[in-house]
Amino acid sequence: MSEAAVTNVNRNDVARVRDFLVGLQASIVSALEGADGGSFLRDEWQRPEGGGGISRLIEGGRVIERGGVNFSHVLGTRMPPSATAQRPELKGAPWEAMGVSLVIHPRNPYAPTTHMNVRFFIATPENSAPVWWFGGGMDLTPYYGFAEDAIHWHTQAQLSAHRFGPQFYPRFKKQCDEYFFLKHRNEPRGIGGTFFDDFSELGFEDSFALMRSVGEHFVPGYLPILTLRCDTPYSERERDWQLYRRGRYVEFNLVWDRGTHFGLQSNGRTEAILMSMPPEVRWRYSYAPEPGTPEHALYADFLVAKDWL
């Protein structure tokens, strides 16, 4: 990954990023409300240490069992450990972060869970110019695999980065596969997508444009899949499998996810940070699906590193 930039980013630039993120949150919520038929509640909050955000949440929808689309713009006086693990030179620096983060848990087991996050970060080390970078990505976590869904998803992931250079999608896909991996299970969380962090190598304008592009490709990537799968008939067997596999999602978010760690370590709003948790989940001891079943096919054919395009 690139070194974060140390260049002149002014408050107008920061305001432009914020305006985009607020608009992105609103447009994604509108699209998801159209698919579900229900409404997301709106919860605006302030953070005592500085900044605040807007949480948009739906629970018990016709299509979306639980989903949240968060905007946050927060400030702090000292970088939390999760943000300096790979950047010790920024330890103790004042910081400012903003982003949109979402997780959608559909009701139907044939419809995949999804996550998307785009963000902008500024740190100001003592006696130094501000250091800034962008991050982002979107990934898909199916419970039942469909090759056409995976191809469509990765096509949109590729399109989100392709105009900035053909090297970016393969690089970001690899980073996504490596990041969304449960090391304690030795298995991927899902079928990946695209993921980047500490990104500034294209300069402010094009790095910002890349982040915008990822955010803008989420709806065309996810909504056709959700719409296609949300009314598929299912039984208790499929529901049981969905709840079991949701346990992996919980494990990753609590054990490995840097965003969760950053939010908790920076005294973020717990309700917003843990909004990503599914509403119902099950665990089983040493469980494995029978070979030849659709559940086993998820492991054999989809939860593997693969070039879907």
Secondary structure, 3 states (H helix, E strand, C coil): CCCCECCCCCHHHHHHHHHHHHHHHHHHHHHHHHHHCCCCEEEEEECCCCEEEEEEEEECCCCEEEEEEEEEEEEECCCCHHHHCCCHHHCCCCEEEEEEEEEEEECCCCCCEEEEEEEEEEECCCCCCCEEEEEEEEEEECCCCCHHHHHHHHHHHHHHHHCCCCCHHHHHHHHHHHHCEECCCCEECCCEEEEEEEECCCHHHHHHHHHHHHHHCHHHHHHHHHHHHCCCCCCHHHHHHHHHHHHHHHHHHHHCCHHHHHHHHCCCCHHHHHHHCCCCCCCCCCCCCCCCCHHHHHHHHHCCCCCCC
